[in-house]
Amino acid sequence: MEHLKRLLSFKNNRDMLTNGNIIHALLMLSDPIIITNFLQNMYNLTDTYWLGKIGTVPQAAISMVSPIQSTVMGFGQGITMAGSILLAQYIGANRVRSAKLMANQLFLCAMIFSVFSAAALSAVTPLLTSWMGANGEIYTLGNIYLRIVVLDTPFLFIINIFGAVSQSQGNTVFPMLLNLLGIILNMILDPLFMITFNMGIGGAALATLLAKVPCAAIALAVLTNKNKSIYLRLKFMRPNIKKIKRIVTLGLPTAIGNSAMQFGFVLMSKSVYAFGSSAMAAYGVGNKINGLITLPANALGSATATIVGQNIGAGNTKRAVTGYKCAVIIGMGLLFTLGIILSRTPVAAFIAHIFTSDAEVLPMAVDFISIMAFWCFTNSIYNCTVGLLNGTGKTKITMMVEAARLWVFRFMTIFFCQNILHMAVESIWYSVVVSNGLSALVLLILYLTRVWEKNSLLVVNSGSASKHIAKGGRQTYS
């Protein structure tokens, strides 16, 4: 209990991130994030599992339309990511009041965006599914699923804001517990709606939506608790142009990068669907498993952004770099070991068989999982370096790399494999690992050139003046 209290303590967490053992700090942040991300993946995995019990067509339908929602979510996550970095730097500089005001502006921006997005996406769902080439039963089921599941966007954004505010303070335990509640509810509601009430894919969407409602209510209750260091109040949500501009300046590049990446996934789904519904189902299963395999890298990337943000705010560039290096080494070790195990055909087949028993889907899913797992260690370099760049405010660079990963490296690989090597659906599988590896290499080169440090803008301002990081040293406040 005392250990949990220390984890949830604002002051203790700030001291740990800026002065304590760096490996302990990384693990303190990343372990709950791994569990949180695992639980978030379980939402989709639960849907995939029960849809597999119904048939291949529902699996293919959800795999096709999910990237559409993710495109909108990716843009919104740029807003919350920017807020998390801003909050971390304010906290690192020990400017708690400014952090509180920023959290309220962040919530205002996120809620406006989420409500508008949910309404607009629901209205144009038929046009989008038709544009993706869906027809027949896949078109009908895709429309049903997407129109229901997009309604969870405001609730999901409340949960994400709660996560951003908590993580910026070094507290990743509360978001983990909240997601645990959500997945438990989803695991209960999925079979109830889909099988017992015979609602099929509509039941999967409704279960996902309803599971988020109580989680959002709890998150909002905690966010409005005045006993917390950072809390929400209507009087603090009066639009503050200066703070909104900082959120947009920092978050827009990431939002565009995320959306470009997610829209690339939409086009990837179109490319996969050209090989049939079985290939689409295999792609969906493989992507879900890939999300689980790369959890350590994603968590360490998020932890790196928080550690870098707080230490940049505190003026300790050297410690920020040390945190980044430790995260990369830990992540590569974990993912290389995990990848060697999961890339073995018997292991990959066992995992794929959990989600499908279709004779056509299964071998393609096994092939996809094996290839992705073997090369997953590159994700550690990718995610941790993105965390470093985001933590230092270099979101424009991450935007360009994110866009290039899908729009240049991935589609170039597909073109080369299909037109030069005359490969079939395997061209999709290899495009994933090649594009991830090339992007990781680009980011590693950017780190070595120290472009992230040169004239890095510290987004926490005092008055009208900005602070810049002096290379290798501490910034001065004006």
C-alpha positions as CSV (number, residue, x, y, z in Angstrom):
1,M,0.0,0.0,0.0
2,E,2.9,2.4,0.8
3,H,4.4,1.6,-2.6
4,L,1.1,2.4,-4.3
5,K,0.9,5.7,-2.4
6,R,4.4,6.7,-3.6
7,L,3.4,5.9,-7.1
8,L,0.4,8.1,-6.9
9,S,2.2,11.0,-5.2
10,F,2.7,14.1,-7.3
11,K,5.9,15.3,-5.6
12,N,7.5,11.9,-5.3
13,N,6.9,11.1,-8.9
14,R,8.4,14.4,-10.0
15,D,11.5,13.8,-7.9
16,M,11.8,10.3,-9.2
17,L,11.6,11.4,-12.9
18,T,14.0,14.3,-12.5
19,N,16.5,13.0,-9.9
20,G,15.9,9.4,-9.0
21,N,17.2,6.1,-10.6
22,I,16.5,6.4,-14.3
23,I,15.8,2.7,-14.9
24,H,13.4,2.7,-11.9
25,A,11.7,5.8,-13.3
26,L,11.3,4.1,-16.7
27,L,9.9,0.9,-15.2
28,M,7.6,2.9,-12.9
29,L,6.1,4.6,-15.9
30,S,6.2,1.9,-18.5
31,D,5.0,-1.1,-16.6
32,P,1.5,0.3,-16.0
33,I,1.5,1.7,-19.5
34,I,2.2,-1.8,-20.9
35,I,-0.7,-3.1,-18.9
36,T,-2.9,-0.2,-19.9
37,N,-2.1,-0.7,-23.6
38,F,-2.6,-4.4,-23.3
39,L,-6.1,-3.7,-21.8
40,Q,-6.9,-1.3,-24.6
41,N,-5.8,-3.9,-27.2
42,M,-8.1,-6.4,-25.4
43,Y,-11.1,-4.3,-26.4
44,N,-10.4,-5.2,-30.1
45,L,-9.1,-8.7,-29.3
46,T,-12.3,-9.5,-27.5
47,D,-14.3,-8.3,-30.5
48,T,-12.1,-10.3,-32.8
49,Y,-12.3,-13.5,-30.8
50,W,-16.1,-13.5,-30.6
51,L,-16.5,-12.4,-34.2
52,G,-14.4,-15.3,-35.1
53,K,-17.0,-17.5,-33.5
54,I,-19.6,-16.0,-35.8
55,G,-17.6,-16.1,-39.1
56,T,-14.9,-14.7,-41.3
57,V,-17.1,-12.0,-42.9
58,P,-17.7,-10.1,-39.7
59,Q,-14.0,-10.3,-38.9
60,A,-13.2,-8.9,-42.3
61,A,-15.8,-6.1,-41.9
62,I,-14.4,-4.9,-38.6
63,S,-10.8,-5.1,-39.9
64,M,-11.8,-3.0,-42.9
65,V,-13.6,-0.1,-41.0
66,S,-11.5,0.1,-37.9
67,P,-8.8,2.2,-39.5
68,I,-11.4,4.8,-40.5
69,Q,-12.2,5.5,-36.8
70,S,-8.5,5.3,-36.0
71,T,-7.8,8.1,-38.5
72,V,-10.0,10.5,-36.6
73,M,-8.7,9.2,-33.2
74,G,-5.1,9.7,-34.5
75,F,-5.7,13.3,-35.1
76,G,-7.3,13.8,-31.7
77,Q,-4.5,11.9,-30.0
78,G,-2.1,14.6,-31.3
79,I,-4.0,17.1,-29.2
80,T,-3.8,14.9,-26.0
81,M,-0.1,14.1,-26.7
82,A,0.7,17.8,-27.0
83,G,-1.1,18.4,-23.7
84,S,0.8,15.7,-22.0
85,I,4.2,17.1,-23.1
86,L,3.2,20.7,-22.1
87,L,2.0,19.5,-18.7
88,A,5.2,17.4,-18.2
89,Q,7.4,20.5,-18.9
90,Y,5.3,22.7,-16.7
91,I,5.5,20.2,-13.9
92,G,9.3,19.7,-14.5
93,A,9.6,23.5,-14.1
94,N,7.5,23.3,-10.9
95,R,4.8,25.5,-12.4
96,V,1.7,23.6,-11.2
97,R,-0.8,26.5,-11.7
98,S,0.2,26.8,-15.3
99,A,-0.2,23.1,-15.7
100,K,-3.7,23.2,-14.2
101,L,-4.8,26.0,-16.6
102,M,-3.3,24.0,-19.5
103,A,-5.1,20.9,-18.5
104,N,-8.4,22.7,-18.7
105,Q,-7.7,24.2,-22.1
106,L,-6.7,20.7,-23.3
107,F,-10.0,19.3,-22.1
108,L,-11.9,22.0,-23.8
109,C,-10.2,21.5,-27.2
110,A,-10.5,17.7,-26.9
111,M,-14.2,17.7,-26.1
112,I,-15.1,20.1,-29.0
113,F,-13.1,18.0,-31.4
114,S,-14.5,14.6,-30.2
115,V,-18.2,15.6,-30.3
116,F,-17.8,17.1,-33.8
117,S,-15.9,14.0,-35.0
118,A,-18.4,11.5,-33.7
119,A,-21.3,13.3,-35.4
120,A,-19.5,13.8,-38.7
121,L,-18.1,10.3,-38.9
122,S,-21.5,8.7,-38.1
123,A,-23.1,10.8,-40.9
124,V,-20.6,9.8,-43.7
125,T,-20.1,6.2,-42.7
126,P,-21.9,4.7,-45.8
127,L,-19.8,6.9,-48.1
128,L,-16.5,5.8,-46.5
129,T,-17.2,2.1,-46.5
130,S,-18.3,2.3,-50.1
131,W,-15.2,4.2,-51.0
132,M,-13.1,1.5,-49.5
133,G,-14.5,-1.0,-51.9
134,A,-16.7,-2.9,-49.5
135,N,-19.8,-4.5,-50.9
136,G,-22.5,-7.0,-50.0
137,E,-22.5,-8.3,-46.5
138,I,-19.1,-6.7,-45.6
139,Y,-20.5,-3.3,-46.6
140,T,-23.6,-3.8,-44.5
141,L,-21.8,-5.1,-41.4
142,G,-19.1,-2.4,-41.7
143,N,-21.7,0.3,-41.6
144,I,-23.4,-1.2,-38.6
145,Y,-20.2,-1.5,-36.6
146,L,-18.7,1.9,-37.5
147,R,-21.9,3.9,-36.9
148,I,-22.2,2.6,-33.4
149,V,-18.6,2.5,-32.3
150,V,-17.8,6.1,-33.3
151,L,-20.3,7.3,-30.7
152,D,-17.7,6.3,-28.0
153,T,-15.3,9.0,-29.2
154,P,-16.2,11.7,-26.5
155,F,-16.0,9.1,-23.8
156,L,-12.7,7.8,-25.1
157,F,-11.3,11.3,-25.2
158,I,-12.2,11.9,-21.6
159,I,-10.3,8.7,-20.7
160,N,-7.4,9.9,-22.8
161,I,-7.3,13.3,-21.2
162,F,-7.3,11.6,-17.8
163,G,-4.4,9.5,-19.0
164,A,-2.4,12.5,-20.3
165,V,-2.9,14.4,-17.1
166,S,-1.9,11.4,-14.9
167,Q,1.1,10.4,-17.1
168,S,2.5,14.0,-17.2
169,Q,2.7,13.8,-13.4
170,G,4.4,10.4,-13.5
171,N,1.2,8.5,-12.5
172,T,0.4,5.7,-14.9
173,V,-1.3,3.4,-12.3
174,F,-4.8,5.1,-12.3
175,P,-5.2,4.9,-16.1
176,M,-4.2,1.2,-15.9
177,L,-6.9,0.5,-13.3
178,L,-9.5,2.4,-15.3
179,N,-8.7,0.4,-18.4
180,L,-8.9,-2.8,-16.4
181,L,-12.4,-1.9,-15.5
182,G,-13.3,-1.2,-19.1
183,I,-12.0,-4.5,-20.5
184,I,-13.7,-6.5,-17.8
185,L,-17.0,-4.8,-18.8
186,N,-16.3,-5.4,-22.5
187,M,-15.5,-9.1,-21.9
188,I,-18.8,-9.5,-20.1
189,L,-20.9,-7.5,-22.6
190,D,-19.4,-8.9,-25.8
191,P,-20.7,-12.5,-25.5
192,L,-23.9,-11.2,-23.9
193,F,-24.8,-8.9,-26.8
194,M,-23.2,-10.9,-29.7
195,I,-24.2,-14.4,-28.7
196,T,-26.9,-14.4,-26.1
197,F,-28.9,-11.5,-27.6
198,N,-27.8,-12.6,-31.1
199,M,-26.9,-9.0,-32.1
200,G,-23.8,-10.0,-34.0
201,I,-21.4,-7.3,-35.1
202,G,-23.7,-4.6,-33.8
203,G,-23.4,-6.2,-30.3
204,A,-19.6,-6.0,-30.5
205,A,-19.8,-2.2,-31.2
206,L,-22.4,-1.6,-28.5
207,A,-20.4,-3.5,-26.0
208,T,-17.3,-1.4,-26.8
209,L,-19.4,1.8,-26.4
210,L,-21.1,0.9,-23.2
211,A,-17.9,-0.4,-21.6
212,K,-16.3,3.1,-21.9
213,V,-19.2,5.0,-20.4
214,P,-18.6,4.2,-16.7
215,C,-14.8,4.5,-17.2
216,A,-15.3,8.0,-18.6
217,A,-17.6,8.9,-15.7
218,I,-14.9,7.9,-13.2
219,A,-12.2,9.7,-15.1
220,L,-14.2,12.9,-15.1
221,A,-14.9,12.6,-11.4
222,V,-11.2,12.3,-10.7
223,L,-10.3,15.1,-13.1
224,T,-12.8,17.5,-11.3
225,N,-11.5,16.6,-7.8
226,K,-10.3,19.8,-6.3
227,N,-8.0,17.8,-3.9
228,K,-5.8,16.9,-6.8
229,S,-2.9,19.1,-7.9
230,I,-4.3,19.5,-11.4
231,Y,-8.1,19.5,-11.7
232,L,-10.8,20.8,-14.1
233,R,-13.2,23.7,-13.5
234,L,-15.5,25.5,-15.9
235,K,-14.0,28.9,-14.9
236,F,-10.6,27.7,-16.1
237,M,-12.1,26.5,-19.5
238,R,-12.7,30.0,-20.8
239,P,-10.8,29.9,-24.0
240,N,-7.2,31.1,-23.5
241,I,-5.8,31.9,-27.0
242,K,-2.2,31.8,-25.9
243,K,-2.5,28.3,-24.4
244,I,-4.7,27.0,-27.2
245,K,-2.1,28.2,-29.6
246,R,0.6,26.3,-27.8
247,I,-1.5,23.1,-27.9
248,V,-2.1,23.6,-31.6
249,T,1.5,24.5,-32.4
250,L,2.8,21.4,-30.7
251,G,-0.1,19.1,-31.3
252,L,-1.0,19.8,-34.9
253,P,2.1,18.2,-36.5
254,T,1.6,15.1,-34.4
255,A,-2.1,15.1,-35.2
256,I,-1.4,15.4,-38.9
257,G,1.2,12.7,-38.7
258,N,-1.1,10.4,-36.8
259,S,-3.9,11.0,-39.2
260,A,-1.7,10.5,-42.2
261,M,-0.4,7.3,-40.8
262,Q,-3.9,6.1,-39.9
263,F,-5.3,7.1,-43.3
264,G,-2.4,5.1,-44.8
265,F,-3.8,2.1,-42.8
266,V,-7.2,2.8,-44.5
267,L,-5.5,2.5,-47.9
268,M,-3.6,-0.6,-46.7
269,S,-7.0,-2.2,-45.9
270,K,-8.1,-1.5,-49.4
271,S,-4.9,-3.1,-50.7
272,V,-5.5,-6.2,-48.6
273,Y,-9.1,-6.4,-49.5
274,A,-8.1,-6.8,-53.1
275,F,-6.9,-10.3,-52.1
276,G,-10.3,-11.2,-50.7
277,S,-12.1,-11.4,-47.3
278,S,-9.9,-14.2,-46.0
279,A,-6.8,-12.0,-46.5
280,M,-8.6,-9.1,-44.8
281,A,-9.5,-11.3,-41.8
282,A,-5.9,-12.6,-41.6
283,Y,-4.6,-9.0,-41.7
284,G,-6.9,-8.0,-38.9
285,V,-5.8,-10.9,-36.7
286,G,-2.1,-10.2,-37.4
287,N,-2.5,-6.5,-36.6
288,K,-4.1,-7.3,-33.3
289,I,-1.3,-9.6,-32.4
290,N,1.3,-7.1,-33.6
291,G,-0.3,-4.6,-31.2
292,L,0.4,-6.9,-28.3
293,I,3.9,-7.8,-29.4
294,T,5.0,-4.1,-29.6
295,L,3.4,-3.1,-26.2
296,P,6.8,-2.8,-24.5
297,A,8.1,-0.4,-27.2
298,N,4.9,1.7,-27.1
299,A,5.1,1.9,-23.4
300,L,8.7,2.8,-23.3
301,G,8.2,5.4,-26.0
302,S,5.4,7.1,-23.8
303,A,7.6,6.8,-20.7
304,T,10.5,8.4,-22.7
305,A,8.4,11.4,-23.7
306,T,7.4,12.0,-20.1
307,I,10.9,11.6,-18.7
308,V,12.4,13.8,-21.4
309,G,9.6,16.4,-21.0
310,Q,10.0,16.7,-17.3
311,N,13.8,16.8,-17.4
312,I,13.8,19.4,-20.2
313,G,11.4,21.4,-18.1
314,A,13.9,21.0,-15.1
315,G,16.8,22.0,-17.4
316,N,18.5,18.6,-17.3
317,T,19.3,17.6,-20.9
318,K,21.9,15.0,-20.0
319,R,19.4,13.0,-17.9
320,A,16.8,13.2,-20.7
321,V,19.3,11.6,-23.1
322,T,20.2,8.9,-20.5
323,G,16.6,8.0,-20.1
324,Y,16.2,7.7,-23.9
325,K,19.3,5.4,-24.2
326,C,18.1,3.1,-21.4
327,A,14.6,2.9,-22.9
328,V,16.0,1.8,-26.3
329,I,18.3,-0.8,-24.8
330,I,15.6,-2.3,-22.5
331,G,13.0,-2.3,-25.4
332,M,15.3,-3.9,-27.9
333,G,16.3,-6.7,-25.5
334,L,12.7,-7.4,-24.6
335,L,11.3,-7.3,-28.2
336,F,14.2,-9.3,-29.7
337,T,13.7,-12.1,-27.2
338,L,9.9,-12.0,-27.5
339,G,10.2,-11.9,-31.3
340,I,12.4,-14.9,-31.6
341,I,9.8,-16.9,-29.5
342,L,6.7,-15.7,-31.3
343,S,8.1,-16.0,-34.8
344,R,8.4,-19.8,-34.5
345,T,5.7,-21.3,-36.7
346,P,4.1,-23.6,-34.0
347,V,3.8,-20.7,-31.6
348,A,2.4,-18.3,-34.2
349,A,-0.1,-21.0,-35.3
350,F,-1.2,-21.5,-31.7
351,I,-1.8,-17.8,-31.3
352,A,-3.6,-17.4,-34.6
353,H,-5.8,-20.4,-33.9
354,I,-7.3,-18.6,-30.9
355,F,-8.9,-16.1,-33.2
356,T,-9.7,-18.1,-36.3
357,S,-10.1,-21.7,-37.4
358,D,-10.9,-20.9,-41.0
359,A,-8.7,-23.0,-43.3
360,E,-7.9,-20.1,-45.6
361,V,-7.4,-17.4,-43.0
362,L,-5.2,-19.4,-40.6
363,P,-2.1,-20.0,-42.8
364,M,-2.0,-16.4,-43.9
365,A,-2.4,-15.1,-40.3
366,V,0.5,-17.4,-39.2
367,D,2.7,-16.1,-41.9
368,F,2.0,-12.5,-41.1
369,I,2.5,-13.0,-37.3
370,S,5.8,-14.9,-37.9
371,I,7.3,-12.2,-40.1
372,M,6.2,-9.3,-37.9
373,A,7.4,-10.9,-34.7
374,F,10.9,-11.6,-35.9
375,W,11.5,-8.0,-36.8
376,C,9.6,-6.3,-34.0
377,F,12.8,-5.2,-32.2
378,T,13.0,-2.2,-34.6
379,N,9.9,-0.8,-32.9
380,S,12.0,0.0,-29.8
381,I,14.2,2.3,-31.7
382,Y,11.2,3.8,-33.5
383,N,9.0,4.5,-30.5
384,C,11.7,5.6,-28.0
385,T,13.2,8.0,-30.5
386,V,9.7,9.4,-31.3
387,G,9.3,9.8,-27.5
388,L,12.6,11.8,-27.3
389,L,11.6,14.1,-30.2
390,N,8.1,14.7,-28.9
391,G,9.5,15.4,-25.4
392,T,11.8,18.1,-26.8
393,G,9.0,19.6,-28.8
394,K,10.2,18.3,-32.2
395,T,6.8,17.2,-33.3
396,K,7.2,18.4,-36.9
397,I,10.0,15.9,-37.4
398,T,7.9,13.0,-36.0
399,M,5.1,14.1,-38.2
400,M,7.2,13.7,-41.3
401,V,8.7,10.4,-40.3
402,E,5.2,9.0,-39.4
403,A,3.9,10.1,-42.8
404,A,6.9,8.7,-44.6
405,R,6.6,5.3,-42.9
406,L,3.2,4.7,-44.5
407,W,3.1,6.8,-47.6
408,V,6.7,6.3,-48.8
409,F,8.3,3.2,-47.3
410,R,5.3,1.0,-47.0
411,F,3.6,1.6,-50.3
412,M,7.0,1.6,-52.1
413,T,7.6,-1.8,-50.7
414,I,4.2,-3.1,-51.7
415,F,4.8,-1.8,-55.2
416,F,8.2,-3.4,-55.5
417,C,7.1,-6.7,-54.1
418,Q,4.0,-7.0,-56.3
419,N,5.3,-5.6,-59.5
420,I,9.0,-6.6,-59.4
421,L,9.0,-9.7,-57.3
422,H,5.5,-10.7,-58.3
423,M,4.5,-11.6,-54.7
424,A,0.9,-11.9,-53.7
425,V,-0.6,-11.1,-50.2
426,E,2.9,-11.6,-48.7
427,S,3.8,-8.2,-50.2
428,I,1.6,-6.7,-47.5
429,W,3.2,-8.6,-44.7
430,Y,6.8,-7.6,-45.8
431,S,5.8,-4.0,-46.4
432,V,5.0,-3.7,-42.7
433,V,8.4,-4.8,-41.4
434,V,10.4,-3.1,-44.1
435,S,8.7,0.3,-43.5
436,N,9.1,0.0,-39.8
437,G,12.7,-0.9,-40.1
438,L,13.5,1.9,-42.5
439,S,11.7,4.5,-40.3
440,A,13.6,3.3,-37.2
441,L,16.9,3.8,-39.2
442,V,15.9,7.3,-40.2
443,L,15.0,8.2,-36.6
444,L,18.3,6.7,-35.3
445,I,20.2,8.9,-37.8
446,L,18.3,11.9,-36.6
447,Y,19.2,11.1,-33.0
448,L,22.9,10.8,-33.9
449,T,22.9,14.1,-35.7
450,R,21.4,15.7,-32.5
451,V,18.8,17.6,-34.5
452,W,16.5,17.1,-31.6
453,E,18.8,19.2,-29.4
454,K,19.8,22.0,-31.7
455,N,17.6,25.1,-31.1
456,S,15.0,22.9,-29.3
457,L,12.1,25.0,-28.2
458,L,11.1,24.6,-24.6
459,V,7.3,25.0,-24.9
460,V,6.9,26.3,-21.3
461,N,7.1,30.1,-21.5
462,S,7.5,32.7,-18.9
463,G,5.7,35.9,-19.9
464,S,6.2,36.3,-23.6
465,A,9.7,34.9,-23.8
466,S,10.6,31.4,-24.8
467,K,13.3,29.4,-23.3
468,H,15.8,27.4,-25.4
469,I,17.9,24.5,-24.4
470,A,21.6,25.2,-24.5
471,K,23.4,22.4,-26.1
472,G,24.6,20.0,-23.4
473,G,23.6,22.4,-20.6
474,R,20.8,24.0,-18.8
475,Q,18.3,26.5,-20.2
476,T,18.0,30.0,-18.8
477,Y,14.7,31.6,-17.9
478,S,13.9,35.1,-19.1
